Amino acid sequence: MTTSPERCLGGLINEINKEISPHDIDFESKDETTCRTSSEQKISLDSIFSLKSNSSLISPLSSDTKFSSHKKLSSFSFTRAGIISAFNNQRTTILLQKSLTEVSKDTFDKILKEMAGNYSKIIKNKNGNYFCSDLFKACDKNQRITILKEICNTLSDDCIDEYGTHPIQTLIELSRSEEEYSLILNSFRDYNKIFNACLNQNGSYVIQKIIVYIPERYRIEFSLIIIKYLCVLSMDMYGVCTVKKFIAYTKNELLLKQILNNILTNFVNISENQYGNYLIQYIIEHWWNSKEGLFLKRICISKFHILAGNHFSSYICDLFIKLSSLEDKKILLATLINDKTITLLANNKNGNIIMNKLMNSLRIQSDENNLQNINNPFILNNMKTVQNQNNVES
């Protein structure tokens, strides 16, 4: 016995109703809902909305009414429940995502209107975050401002979410106006929000986007907060990446002075940290030939005996030796001898390695006359004294 077209289509409508029902959706869940569909039910999202909005479709299917993934969604009726339900599974999200380039302006405006009040939840959804990123790219300035006004109170919390971070980064990259900058930065006026974001894997990317894409003149207050907590941030796995990006994109002379003063005050503590030493290495290379580099060279020489004896900060000494001129190395060696700290380094595992690198570097860079001057009486006698002391102790 054959089944009538009416019964077939009626059954299909029931399956579609079950599939996109909004009642079971859970935005907080990170697990994708599995959809049970047959090959006949792999229809486009525009067809789903068409079926749900037209009760007169209980009729045999003709070639003109076949479901097509290429139909434009602008001719169909969108509802809040229908749009939100699309994010319940990956397939319908992709269909809605791809259709953004096909819909008319009126339909696009309707999508934005129906999503209003739900952006914070959707951007943190496993599927919805991809759709939001594409949606934001299709928005104009005024539409982005409307969205930012809605999420500005939750943006600093949403940005540390593993899914929410991506569309928020997109919004920051797209920002072009002073109003957009202000709405984004207002979300981080509280130092705790900046601090928490910087120390978070996902949030640190958002803070870096703010530093790169929002002009410095708009984020002075934001920058001062980072400078205040620069020492703590530089000794964190994710915070140090943010600080490096911050230094690279800071051009204001007054801010640079505050950054340098903060680093010089806490130079040894940062250098001896497993993450902080990367920051010191970065700024030494970044500022080596600038006026800031002069202060770094001086403190490296004065604290060399401390830095060389620590595992992490010894990397800074190694870099200093590689970058320094012959004259800088002579000054360094003379300082170590005059302070009698060369003996301490010779008896330290890390310090001994660094001193060997320093002496080898001096020999390589020196010509014969300079080499004789360096290796002559005073230095050689001191080095022999160190060796004798080691032999006696052994």
N, C-alpha and C positions, 0 to 999 in steps of 0.2 A: 504494500500500500504506500503510495507517495504522500509526502507531507506538503500541505499547502504553503504557498509563499508567505501567507499572512502569519502562519504559525512559526515559520523559520525566522522571519523578521522580528516577530514579537519576542521570541526567545533571545535573539541577539540583543534587542533593546534591554531586556532584563539583565543580561550579562554585562552590558556596558554600564547600566545603572549601578551594579554591584562593584564594577571595577573602579569607577571614579567617584564613589560615594565619599563625601567629606567627613563622615562621622567617625571613621576609624583612623584618621590621619593623626600622627603624633610628631610634631616638629622637633621635639626634644630628643627623639630616638635617632640614633646614628645608623640603625639597621634599615636597609632598603626593603620595602614591602614587595613580596614576590607576587607577580600577577599571573593568573592562570588564563592563558589565551590560546586559542587554536589558530591555525594558519588563516582561517577565514576571518578571524577577528582582528588581524593586524591592520587596522585602519588608521587613518590620520586623525589628528585631534580636531581638525575642522569638521570632519564627518561626525565625530562624537557630539560636538556642540549642535550640529545640524539635526541629529536624531533627537537629542534631548529637547530641542526648542520647537520641533514640529511634530505635533501629534497626528497629523494627517498622512504620515509616511507609511501607514499600514497598507501597502500595495506592492504588487510584484515589482522586482528590481528590473530596470531596463538598462540598456547600454549608456543612457544619459545620466542615470542615477548611481552608477558604480562609484564606490568609495575610491578616492584618489588622494595620495599624499601630496599632490601638487596644488590642491584647491586652496584658495586664499581664505584666511580666517576672517577677513573684513566683512564678509557677507553673512556671518553668523552672530548669534546673540551670546555674549559672554556674561557670566555671572561670577560673583566672588567665590562661591563654593566650587564652581567648575574650574576656575583658574588655580585656586589653591590646591584642589585635588590633583591637579596635574603633577605636582611635586611629590606625590605619594609613591611614584616609581620612576625609574630612569627613562623608560621609553616615552612616556607622555611628556616628560620634562624636555627631552631632546626635540620632540615634535613641536612643542610650544616655542622652544628656543629658536629653532630654525625658521619658524613662521614670523619672527619679529621683522624680518626684512620684507615680508610679503603684505603685511596688514596696512590698511590706510591710516592716515593720521588720526582720524576720529576713533578708529578701533584701538590704536595705540594709546590714545588718551584714556579710553575706557579701561584698558588693562591697568594703567597706572592708578586710575581712580578706584578700581575694584581691589587693588593690592594695598591701598592706603590703610595704615594702621597695623599692617602685618609684616612690614619690611624687616624689622629686627628679628622676627622668627624665621622668615624665609631665607635671609642671608646666612643663617646658621643651620639651614637644612642641608642634608647631604647632597640632594639633587638641586634644590632651589638656589644654592649659592652660585652655580654655574649660570643659571638663567639670569640671576640678578646682575652678574658681571656684564653679560651681553645687553641686558636691558639698560643699564647705566650708560653704556657706550652709545646706545641709540637715542638717549635723552638729550635735549638741549639744555642750555644753562639754567633757565627758569625751572625746568622739571627736576634737574639735579638739586637745585636749591630747596625745592619743596620736599624732596626725599631727605636731604640733610637736616632740614628743620624737624622732621619726624624722628630721625634716629640720633640726633646730636646728644641727647641725654643718655643714650645707651651705647654710643659708638665706642667709648673707651673700654667698656666691658665686652662688647661684641668682637672687638679686634683681637682678643686673645683666644677666641674660639678657633678650632682647627679648620672649620669651614667658613666662618664669618670673616676671617682675616682677608680672604681673597677678594670679595666684592668691595670691601672697604678700601683696600689698596687701589682697586680700579677707580673708585670715586675720587680718591686723592690725586691720582695720576691725571684725571680728566679735569680737575679744578682749574679754573682760569680767572675767576673774578675775586675781588676783595671780599664779597659777601660769603662766597664759598670757603675761602681761607678762614674767615672769622668763625664760621659755624664749626669747622673742623677743629680749630684750635681751642674753641670754647669747651669742647669735650674733654680737653686735657688741662684745664686751668688748675685743677687740684694736683699738687705735686705727687700725691699718692697714685694717681691714675697714670701719670707719666712713668713713675718709678715701677709700678706693677707691669706696665706694658713693656718697658725696656728689659725687664728681667724675665720676660716670657718669650718662648721661641716664636710664637705667632705674632705677638704684640710688637716685638722688636722690629719686624719687617715693616709694620705700619708706621712706627716712629721714624724709621729710616726713610720711608716714602715722604713723610711730612718734611723732613730735613732737605730732601732732594727737590721736591716739587713745589713747596711753598717758599716764595722768596724770603730772604733773610730779614728784610725790613718789617715783615708782618709777624715774625715769630721771635722777636727780641725777648719778650717775657718767657716764652717757652724755652728759649736758649739759656736764659739765666737759671732756670730750674735745673736743667741738665748740668750746667757748670757747677752748681751748688753740690750736686751729688755725684760729680764726675769720678771722684776717687772710689766710691763704693761701686758704681756702675762698671768701672774699668776692671774690677776684680771679679766680674761675673762672666760666665760663658757667653751669654747673649748680650749682656750689657756692654762688653768691650767692643763688640761689632758696631753697636749704635754709637759709641763714643768715637770710634775711628771715622765713621761716616760723618759725624757731627764736626769733627776737626777739619776734615777734608772740604766741607762746604761752608765753613765759617770764614768770612772775609773781613768782618768788622774789626778794626784795630783794638777797640776797647775790650771786645769779647775775647780776642786772641790773647791779650795781656792777662785777663782773668783765668783763661784756660791754662796758660803757661805757669802763672803763679800757683795755681792749684796743684799742677803736676809737680813743680819743683818742691813745693812744701811736703808732698807725700811721695817723693821720688823713690826712696828706698823701699817703702812698703809696697808700692805698686810694682816695682821692678822684681821683688822677691816672690810675687804672686804668680801662680801657674798661668793665669790669664792676663794679668796686668803687664807681664813682661812683653807680651805681644804688642800692647799699646805703646810702651816705651820704644820698642824697636821700630814701630811704625812712625812715631813722631820724629825719631832721630833721622830716619831716611827722608821723611817728608819735609823737615825743617833744616836739614843739614847745611844747606848753602844760604840760609836766610839769617836774619838777625836773631831769631829765636834759637837757631842752631848754635850760636855762640854761648848762650846760657846753658844749653844742654851739654856742650863740650866741657865747659867748666865744671859742671856738677858731676859729669862722668869721671873726670880726672880726680876730683876731690873725694869722690865716694868709690873709686875704683877698687880699693882694697876690700871694701865691704861687699860690693857687687860680685867681684870675682870669686869670692868664697861660697856663694850660694848657687845651687844648681840652676835655678830659673834665671836669676839675674846674670849669671855667667854668660848667657847667650848675648846679653846686651854688651858685655865687654868684648866678646868676640866680634860683634858687629862694629863696635867702635874702632877696634884695631884694623878691620878691613877698610873702613871709610877714612880713617885719619891720614893726614899727611905725615911725612917724615918728621917735621918739626913738632907736630902734636904728640907724636910717639916719644920723642926725646924729652919733651916737657913732662909727659906721663911717667916715664922711667925715672927721671930726676926727682919727681915728687915722691914716688914710691921709695926711693933710696933715702931721701932726706927725712922722710917720716918714719923710716925703718920698718915700714909695713911689708917690704919685699920679703923679709924673713918669714913673716906670718903666712904669706901666700905660698911660699915654697913648701911649707909644712901642711898645706891644705890640698886635698885631692883636686878640687875644681880650680883652686888658685894656681896650683902647679901647672896644670894644663894651659891655663890662660897665659901665664908667664912665658912658657915655652913658645906659644904662638906669638907673643909680643916680641921676644928676642929673635925668632926666625923671621918675622916680618921686618924687623929693623935691619937684619943682615941682607935680606933680599933687596930692600929699597936703598940701602947705603952704597955709595961707591967705596973704593978701597980706603981713601983717606978718612971718610966719615966712619967707616967700619972700624978702623984702628982707634979713632977717638972714642968710639962707644965702648969697644972691648978693652981699652987700656986701663990703667991702674985702678981707678976708684971702683968702677962697675965690676971689673973682673974679680977684684979682691972681695967685694961684697958677695958675689955669687959663689966664690970659693969658700967663704966663711959659712954660707948657708949649707953647702955640700958637706963641709967638715962637721957641722953640727948634726946633720942627718946621720953621718957615719958613726958619730959618737953615740947617738941615741939608739942606733940599731945594734 
